[in-house]
Amino acid sequence: MAHKSIRIIREEHSSLGAMLRSMILMVQRGTGDNPEKFFDVLRAMLFYLDEFPQRLHHTKETELLFPPVAARSTVTREVIAQLEHEHAVGEAKVRELQHLLLAWELLGDSRRAVFEEALKTFVEFYLLHIHLEETVVIPEALKVLDDADWQALDAAFDSHCNPLTGKYPREPLYDRLFTRITMHAPAPIGLGS
């Protein structure tokens, strides 16, 4: 049975993965002949990572998905504890990246390598985090949760939208952010070069 909440989680994971890969591509290509636009788009992408996953996506996983799965499945408890810890420290990691990006922008290329390494480490951390959710928690949730659990999860995940999945109505509040990222970031997340 396909549960709406699982579909939404996977779509959001996919858009987050695309965002992270686009950031790596942008940094590898460098600032080019328009450093202002380059830094502006990277700042917008980091803001998105702080605003959407940290405040909405992770909160719903931590508060709604993880507790019933952990309560009914001893095999997932350790992984869920790790994922909850990662949710808790994720905001600090994004804020550190924002600071390192500003240092690169204001202090020049002498700060690029530090940002690039921190971004690479963060992307690896985040993609592994997504992988654990999709290969450990979700399969176990499909085994142990009942219809009432799924109804609650489906309603909760349907109550917000991720502006970058393109599958749900966009929030007007995020229109500028969505436009800035998609018009200037490279594929797979945007239309920029």
C-alpha positions in Angstrom: 0.0 0.0 0.0 1.4 3.4 -0.9 1.1 5.9 1.9 1.0 9.5 1.1 3.3 10.4 4.0 6.0 8.0 2.7 5.6 9.4 -0.9 6.0 12.9 0.5 9.0 12.0 2.6 10.7 10.4 -0.5 9.9 13.3 -2.7 11.3 15.7 -0.2 14.4 13.5 0.2 14.8 13.6 -3.5 14.6 17.4 -3.7 17.0 17.7 -0.8 19.5 15.4 -2.5 19.2 17.4 -5.7 19.8 20.6 -3.8 22.9 19.3 -2.1 24.3 17.9 -5.4 23.7 21.3 -7.1 25.5 23.1 -4.3 28.5 20.8 -4.8 28.4 21.4 -8.6 28.2 25.2 -8.1 31.2 25.3 -5.7 33.3 23.1 -8.0 32.6 25.4 -10.9 33.4 28.5 -8.8 32.1 32.0 -8.8 32.7 32.6 -12.5 32.2 36.1 -13.8 29.3 36.9 -11.5 30.4 36.3 -7.9 27.4 38.3 -6.6 24.9 36.0 -8.1 26.9 32.9 -7.1 27.0 33.8 -3.4 23.4 35.0 -3.5 22.2 31.6 -4.8 24.3 29.6 -2.4 23.0 31.7 0.5 19.4 31.1 -0.7 20.1 27.4 -0.9 21.6 27.3 2.6 18.6 29.3 3.9 16.3 26.8 2.3 18.1 23.9 4.0 17.7 25.7 7.3 14.1 26.8 6.8 12.4 23.8 5.3 14.1 20.5 6.3 15.1 21.7 9.8 11.8 23.4 10.7 9.2 21.2 8.9 10.4 18.0 7.4 12.6 16.8 10.3 10.1 18.0 12.9 7.4 15.8 11.5 9.8 12.8 11.2 11.0 13.3 14.8 7.7 13.9 16.4 5.3 11.7 14.3 7.2 9.0 12.4 10.0 8.0 14.6 8.2 7.5 18.0 5.7 4.8 16.9 8.3 3.0 14.9 10.8 3.0 17.7 8.0 1.9 20.2 7.2 -1.2 18.0 10.5 -2.1 16.6 13.6 -2.8 18.7 15.7 -3.1 15.5 15.3 0.5 14.6 15.8 2.2 18.0 19.5 2.8 17.7 19.2 4.1 14.2 16.3 6.4 15.2 18.3 7.7 18.1 21.1 8.5 15.7 18.7 10.2 13.2 17.1 12.3 16.0 20.5 13.4 17.1 21.4 14.3 13.5 18.2 16.3 13.3 19.1 18.2 16.5 22.6 19.1 15.3 21.6 19.8 11.6 20.7 23.4 12.2 24.1 24.2 13.7 25.8 22.5 10.8 23.8 24.7 8.3 24.6 27.8 10.3 28.3 27.0 10.3 28.1 26.6 6.5 26.4 30.0 6.2 29.2 31.5 8.3 31.9 29.9 6.2 30.2 31.0 3.0 30.1 34.6 4.2 33.8 34.3 5.1 34.6 33.1 1.6 32.5 35.9 0.1 33.9 38.7 2.2 37.5 37.5 2.8 38.2 35.9 -0.6 39.4 32.7 -2.0 41.7 32.0 1.0 38.5 30.8 2.7 37.1 28.8 -0.3 38.8 25.5 0.6 37.4 25.6 4.2 33.9 26.1 2.9 34.3 23.5 0.2 35.5 20.9 2.6 32.7 21.7 5.1 30.1 21.5 2.4 31.4 18.2 1.1 31.3 16.8 4.7 27.8 18.1 5.2 26.5 16.7 1.9 28.0 13.2 2.7 26.4 13.4 6.3 23.0 14.4 4.9 22.9 11.9 2.1 23.8 9.1 4.6 21.1 10.4 6.9 18.5 10.2 4.1 19.8 6.7 3.2 19.3 5.5 6.8 15.7 6.8 6.9 14.8 5.2 3.5 16.5 1.9 4.0 16.0 1.3 7.7 13.1 3.4 9.2 10.7 3.5 6.3 10.8 -0.3 5.6 10.3 -1.0 9.3 7.5 1.6 9.5 5.7 -0.2 6.7 5.9 -3.4 8.7 4.9 -2.2 12.2 2.5 0.8 11.8 -1.2 0.3 11.6 -4.0 2.1 9.7 -4.6 4.7 12.4 -0.8 5.6 12.4 -0.8 6.0 8.7 -3.9 8.2 8.7 -2.3 10.5 11.2 1.1 10.6 9.3 -0.6 11.2 6.0 -2.6 14.1 7.3 0.5 15.6 9.0 2.8 15.4 6.1 0.1 16.6 3.7 -0.3 19.8 5.8 2.9 21.4 4.6 4.5 21.8 1.2 8.1 21.8 0.1 8.4 24.6 -2.5 11.1 22.7 -4.4 9.3 19.4 -5.0 7.0 21.1 -7.5 4.2 18.7 -6.6 2.4 20.7 -4.0 1.0 24.2 -4.0 3.8 26.7 -3.2 3.6 28.9 -0.3 3.5 32.6 -1.4 5.9 33.2 1.5 8.6 31.1 -0.3 8.0 32.3 -3.9 11.1 34.6 -4.0 13.3 31.9 -2.5 12.0 29.3 -4.8 12.5 31.6 -7.9 16.0 32.6 -6.8 17.1 29.0 -6.4 15.5 27.5 -9.5 16.4 30.3 -11.9 20.1 30.4 -11.0 21.2 27.1 -9.4 22.5 24.5 -11.8 20.7 21.3 -12.6 19.4 19.0 -11.1 17.7 21.6 -8.9 17.6 24.7 -11.1 17.7 26.1 -14.6 21.0 28.0 -14.3 24.2 26.9 -16.0 
